[in-house]
């Protein structure tokens, strides 16, 4: 029996990474489980595709509200108190307090952070701050392939 967090299994359509505990049970059996800053669901490592570079995972929290975590192509959680990352299409995922905060698509430059808010970059404006980027955890603008478990 193989155990560990990096067991590659080839299926008809692709190769997937699974994780199994020494007991033989899958990580995240029946739920989402975090282990070493990686998230598993029924043994499957939740990781972003190379096509996008980043993905978002819905993780249930203790208060009943879902939180959304950003992961990279290795499945490792992307953290930061106020950070943004650029996906393969040139759009930006904004991370606040280690959680997905907004998806800024259609911008040519990185967002500008000022006084607790993010703005679209605009070289013609004072401080290069253009339109305000609103927090949007509805995930409506996020491409479906970046939504890893919902």
N, C-alpha and C positions, 0 to 999 in steps of 0.2 A: 504494500500500500504506500503510495506517495503522499507525503505531507509537505506543507510549506505554503508560501504566499505567491509563488511564481511558477505554477504548474501550467505549462502550455499544452492545450489540447486542440488538435486540428479537427474541425467539423467540415461538413460539405462546403460551406460558403466562406470560411475564414479560420484563422487560428485565434483562440481565446485564452486568456489567462485566468486561472482559478486558484483559490486558496483553500487548503484543508488543514484542519488542526490535527495534532497528534492523535486525538481520539477518533479521527476519521470523519468527523462532522465538518461540514462546509462553514467557512466564515460567512456570517450574515444569513444563516439558515432561517428562512421565514421573515427576515427583516433586513435592515441595513446595519452593517457593523463596521466600525472604524478600527483599524489596526495599523500602527506605524504610519499615520497620516495618509492611509489609503482606505478606500471604502469598497466593501464587498456586499453583494446581494445574492443569496443562494449559491455562494461560492464564487460567483463571477466577479472579477475585478472590474470596477466601473472606471473606465478611462476614456479620454477623448480620442477621436479618430485623428489621424495625421492630416486629413482633409481640413479640419478646423483648428487643430492644436489645443483647444480648450473645450471643456464641457461642463455642464451644471448638473449637480445631483440634488435631489430633494431628500432631506434628512429630517425625520420626525424629531421634535424636541420634547422635553419633559413637560412643557406647558400646553402641549397639544397643537401648537402652531408649527408649521413646517419652516425649516430654514433651508437656504440654498447655498451649496458649497461649490466652488470652482475647482476643477482638477485639470491636470495636463495629460499628455499622451502616455505617461508612465503610470497614471492613476494617482499621483501624489497631489495632495491638496495644495492649492495656491492660496497663500495667506497674506494678509496685510491690513493695516488699519485704514489706509487710504491709498489704494494702488489701482493701477489699470494695466491690462495686458492686451496685446494686439493679436487678433486671431488671423488665420491664414487668408481671409478675405480682406484684411485691412481694417476691420471694425474693432471697436474697443469694448472690453468687458471691464466694468468698474467694480472694484471690491472694496467694501467698507467693513471694518471690524470682522475680517475673515469670512465675510459672506457676500454673495452676489448682490449687487446694488442696482446696476442698470446695464443695458446693452446699448452702446452708442454706435449705430450703424450710419453709414453714409457720410462720415466725417473724414476729411483729408489729413487732419493732424490730431495729435494726442489731446485729450481733454485738458483743460486748465483748471487747477484747484485753487480756489480763493475763498477765504473766510467761511469755510465749512460747506462750500458748494462746488460742483463741477460745472464747467461751461465749455461750450464748443469753442475751439480756437478761432479767432478772427483777428488778423493782423491789423485791421483798420480800426479796432476798438481799443480803448484805454486798457492796459494790462493784458491785451490780446484776448479779452473775455467777450465772447459772442453770446449766443442764446444759452440760457440755463438748461442744464440736463437734469431732468426730474428723476427722482428715485422711481424705479419701475420694477418691482419684483413680481409683476404679473407674468413675466416671461413671454408676453405676446409677440414681441419683436425678435425673440431669440429663435434661430433656425431649429427646426424639429430635430435634426441630427445632433444638435448640441445638448438636447435634453436627454440625459442618459438613463433615467429610471422613472420617467413619468410621461 
